[in-house]
Amino acid sequence: MRDQARARPVDMIAPAPGGEGRRAAHVAIIMDGNGRWATRRGLPRLRGHQAGAETVRRIVECCPDLGVRHLTLFAFSTENWQRPREEVTGLMALFRRYLRRDTAELDRNGVRVRFLGERGRLGPALRGMMDAVERQTAGNATLDLVIAINYGGRDELARAARRLAERVARGEIAPEEVDEAALAAGLDTAGLPDPDLVIRTSGETRISNFLLWQCAYAEYAFVPQLWPDFTPEDFAAVLAEYASRERRFGRVIAGG
């Protein structure tokens, strides 16, 4: 991959065999490996998260050229509260810092920012910034940047199920009207297409409670690079490999 570093990332997406290239319109990324990146360099773990934030900027910038319309990033899970208190405090400060620094640039570049997850446990300052960023960028259409913070797939499903149960209890809908569409409409991702591709960095091969409902038919790519080392060229190479896959969605493809 590094030998191709001078090529534009978009030029590295090869067409699928026998047809036009299939591009992933919605990519979700589990950004793993920040802490290990720092530890291997003898640095505090928070330095790894800072380096990872710069990787986010680079990946966001190249998405439009690569045909990515929706980018969902797993930034902080419901389980991450179990990390050392100083790391969690530092992460929350980083989120606030980068929202202050990058919102104007994202807005100029036509990026719409949205957030997934339960916001009640986040501090009032961060919640206010998240609300303001969503309002400021709501009219943008070049890229949907979706950031999952205090997010867990099981928690999201439980919250959606609870809202449906409350609606049934109030008589707004009948129990037999509770179907897949009704549940999906109550998820944090309502209005967004399901991911085509999920990427996890750092060599780990698990999904860690991320978008459990939405990724029922997503393709997966597990790559060895730690997140701070993941480049736009690496991203393009993963998308090129995805373009060669045949997605069946439970169907039988002729000749297959």
C-alpha positions in Angstrom: 0.0 0.0 0.0 2.8 2.5 0.8 4.2 2.1 -2.7 1.1 3.7 -4.0 1.2 6.7 -1.7 1.6 9.2 -4.5 -1.5 8.1 -6.3 -4.8 9.8 -5.6 -6.8 7.5 -3.4 -9.7 7.6 -5.8 -7.5 6.2 -8.6 -6.9 3.1 -6.6 -10.4 1.7 -6.6 -10.5 -1.1 -9.1 -13.7 -2.0 -10.9 -15.4 -5.2 -9.9 -14.8 -8.1 -12.3 -17.2 -8.2 -15.1 -18.8 -4.8 -14.5 -18.5 -1.3 -13.2 -16.9 -0.7 -9.8 -19.2 -1.2 -6.8 -18.5 1.7 -4.5 -19.4 1.7 -0.8 -21.8 4.6 -0.3 -21.9 4.1 3.5 -18.7 3.1 5.4 -18.6 2.5 9.1 -15.3 2.3 10.9 -14.3 0.9 14.3 -11.3 3.1 15.0 -9.2 0.7 17.0 -5.6 0.9 18.2 -5.0 4.5 19.4 -3.8 3.4 22.8 -1.5 0.7 21.5 0.0 3.1 19.0 0.9 5.4 21.9 2.1 2.7 24.2 4.5 1.2 21.5 6.1 4.7 21.3 6.4 5.2 25.1 3.7 7.9 25.0 0.6 8.5 27.2 -2.5 6.8 25.7 -4.1 10.2 25.2 -1.4 11.0 22.6 -2.7 8.1 20.6 -6.2 9.5 20.6 -4.8 12.8 19.5 -3.0 11.1 16.6 -6.2 9.2 15.8 -8.2 12.5 15.5 -5.8 13.6 12.8 -6.5 10.4 10.9 -10.2 11.2 11.1 -9.5 14.5 9.4 -7.6 12.8 6.6 -10.2 10.1 6.0 -13.1 12.6 6.1 -11.3 14.8 3.5 -10.9 11.9 1.0 -14.4 10.5 1.3 -16.1 12.5 -1.5 -13.4 11.6 -4.1 -13.8 7.9 -3.1 -17.6 7.9 -3.6 -18.4 7.6 0.1 -21.5 9.5 1.0 -22.0 8.5 4.6 -19.1 7.8 7.1 -19.9 6.5 10.5 -17.1 6.5 13.1 -17.2 4.6 16.4 -15.6 7.2 18.7 -16.6 6.1 22.3 -18.7 3.1 23.3 -21.0 2.6 26.3 -18.3 0.2 27.6 -15.5 2.7 27.3 -16.6 4.4 30.6 -14.8 1.5 32.3 -11.4 2.9 31.1 -9.2 4.8 33.6 -10.9 8.0 34.7 -8.0 10.2 33.5 -8.3 8.7 30.0 -12.1 9.2 29.8 -11.7 12.8 31.0 -9.0 13.4 28.5 -11.2 11.9 25.7 -14.1 14.1 26.5 -11.9 17.2 26.5 -10.5 16.1 23.1 -14.0 15.7 21.7 -14.8 19.3 22.8 -11.5 20.6 21.4 -11.9 19.1 18.0 -15.5 20.1 17.7 -14.4 23.7 18.4 -11.5 23.5 15.9 -13.0 21.6 13.0 -16.7 22.5 12.8 -16.2 25.6 10.6 -14.0 23.7 8.2 -16.5 20.8 8.0 -19.3 23.2 7.4 -17.3 25.0 4.6 -16.7 21.6 2.9 -20.3 20.6 2.9 -20.1 18.0 5.7 -23.2 17.3 7.7 -22.4 16.1 11.2 -24.7 13.8 13.2 -24.2 11.9 16.5 -25.4 8.5 17.6 -25.7 7.3 21.2 -27.3 8.1 24.5 -26.4 11.7 25.4 -27.6 11.8 29.0 -24.3 10.7 30.5 -22.2 13.2 28.5 -21.4 16.6 30.1 -23.7 19.6 29.4 -20.9 21.5 27.6 -20.3 18.6 25.2 -24.0 18.0 24.6 -24.5 21.7 23.8 -21.7 21.6 21.3 -23.1 18.5 19.7 -26.5 20.1 19.3 -24.9 23.3 17.9 -22.8 21.4 15.3 -25.8 19.4 14.2 -27.8 22.6 13.7 -25.0 24.4 11.9 -24.3 21.6 9.4 -27.9 20.3 8.9 -28.2 21.7 5.4 -24.9 20.2 4.1 -25.0 17.4 1.5 -21.4 16.5 0.4 -20.9 14.0 3.2 -22.7 12.7 6.2 -20.2 12.3 9.0 -21.9 10.3 11.8 -20.1 10.0 15.1 -21.1 7.4 17.6 -20.3 8.6 21.1 -21.6 6.8 24.3 -23.0 4.4 21.8 -23.7 0.6 22.1 -25.7 -1.5 19.7 -27.6 -3.3 22.5 -28.3 -0.1 24.3 -29.7 1.4 21.1 -31.9 -1.6 20.5 -33.2 -1.5 24.1 -34.0 2.2 23.8 -35.8 1.7 20.6 -37.8 -1.2 22.0 -38.7 0.7 25.1 -40.1 3.6 23.0 -42.1 1.2 20.9 -43.5 -0.5 24.1 -44.5 3.0 25.4 -46.3 3.8 22.2 -48.2 0.4 22.4 -49.0 1.2 26.1 -50.5 4.6 25.1 -52.5 2.9 22.3 -50.7 4.8 19.5 -49.9 1.5 17.7 -51.1 -2.0 18.0 -48.7 -4.8 19.0 -49.1 -6.4 15.6 -47.8 -3.2 14.0 -44.4 -3.6 15.7 -42.3 -4.9 12.8 -38.8 -4.3 11.5 -39.7 -1.0 9.9 -41.2 0.3 13.2 -38.1 -0.7 15.2 -35.7 0.7 12.6 -37.5 4.0 12.7 -36.8 4.3 16.4 -33.0 3.7 16.1 -30.4 6.4 16.3 -29.7 5.9 12.6 -33.3 6.5 11.4 -33.1 8.1 8.0 -29.6 6.8 7.2 -29.0 3.9 4.9 -27.4 0.8 6.4 -23.6 0.5 6.1 -22.3 -1.2 3.0 -18.9 -1.9 4.6 -17.6 -2.0 8.1 -13.8 -1.5 8.6 -12.0 -2.3 11.9 -8.4 -1.3 12.3 -5.7 -2.8 14.5 -6.0 -6.5 13.5 -8.8 -7.3 15.9 -11.7 -9.3 14.4 -14.8 -8.5 16.4 -17.5 -5.9 16.0 -17.7 -4.7 19.7 -21.4 -4.0 19.9 -21.4 -1.6 16.9 -24.4 -1.1 14.7 -25.8 -4.6 15.5 -29.1 -4.1 13.6 -27.8 -2.0 10.8 -25.0 -4.3 9.8 -27.0 -7.4 9.3 -25.9 -7.6 5.6 -22.8 -5.4 5.7 -19.4 -6.5 4.3 -16.5 -6.5 6.8 -12.8 -5.7 6.4 -10.4 -6.2 9.3 -7.1 -4.5 8.6 -3.8 -4.7 10.5 -3.0 -1.0 10.7 -3.5 0.8 14.0 -5.9 3.7 13.5 -3.3 6.5 13.7 -1.4 4.7 10.9 -4.4 4.2 8.7 -4.0 6.4 5.6 -6.3 7.5 2.8 -4.3 5.1 0.5 -5.1 2.2 2.9 -8.8 3.3 2.9 -8.8 3.4 -0.9 -7.3 -0.1 -1.0 -10.0 -1.5 1.3 -12.7 0.1 -0.9 -11.1 -1.4 -4.0 -11.2 -4.8 -2.4 -14.8 -4.3 -1.4 -15.6 -3.3 -5.0 -14.6 -6.8 -6.1 -17.0 -8.6 -3.8 -20.4 -10.0 -4.8 -23.1 -9.1 -2.4 -26.0 -11.6 -2.4 -28.3 -10.5 0.4 -29.6 -14.0 0.8 -30.3 -14.4 -2.9 -28.8 -16.9 -5.4 -26.9 -15.1 -8.1 -27.2 -16.5 -11.6 -24.3 -18.8 -12.3 -23.3 -18.8 -8.7 
